[in-house]
Amino acid sequence: MSLTDIIAQDPHILAIEPSEHWDFPQIDYALFRKQKIIEPSMSSIKYFLGLRYIRDDFEGQQEGQTRRKWFVQKIPEIKAQGFTEKEYFNFYKENCLRMNHLNGLSLSLEYLSDNYSGPRQEEVQEKIRQVSSILPRDSVVYDELTNQQKYERVKLIKQRTFEVLQFLGEVSKPPV
């Protein structure tokens, strides 16, 4: 039995969904100042887009605390199935619905916006602003959303983020 199967059988888990399939465009990093920052930022964005959705039934003000308690209580069961605590932790942390990933995405998008110096600069910055405008700014506000609202918001964030990458891919192509 896989780790996914074990976790999916837990009554608190509503669904485990793989990430969407993204066909990442070629982006010319020479269009950015501070390329040393842009490369890890792009990697971080692509990592986020590739994360799965782990939807559970923990909601409300105590959501994080309740989830952490459940997570720790589940460790012996995971180990009994032959998986390590680290494998379990790594699996669960690869959930795009986690606020930590949204914070990282926000920072990476900010780096892209601040360092883009290629053509159609205003359009690139506007597309990034559109994503930033729907990113939750703090965990208190994010935690007030229902699980369904979080899921829908993150799906939209992922789609809009990919659209930014597609646009960057378009402006990276040499003129015909």
Phi, psi and omega in degrees: 000135181279163177299321177302314180298317181298312181292320181297335180282347180293138182297339178280344182270120180275321181193150169237115183243137175291163176295160170297159175267122181247135175258093187292132179282162172284129179238131180277107181292347177292347178281000183241144167283162177051060182299335179295334177275325185291319181302310177293330177295316178296319178298319179296318179296314180295322176300312179302313182298334181272358182285146177282169173254120173247106184260127179234181184257015178278123181219164173096186186298328182263015185309306182299316181295316180295318180296317180299318180297315178299315181303312181294319181295336183276345184305312180302321178296318180296315179296321180297337178271003175095011179254152179273163176299322180295318178299317178297312180300312181298321178298311185288329181287343179274048179248116184294349181278355180285138181300326180303319180291324179292323176296317178297320177297316180302314180296316180297318178295323177298318177298317179299311182299314183291335187250359180285128181229016182272192181293156176059041185304316181296322180293318178299312181296325178293318179297320177293320177300322179298321177290313182302327182292339179256357175285134176294139183273335177209161185291334180296313179294316181298318181294340178283343177286150174288164178300322179294319178296320177298313180302311180295320180296314182292323175301317179294317178300315179298316181297314181293324178295318178297323177298325175298313180297320178299316180296317177298325176295320179297313183286347178279342181287139177293147179299145181271000000 
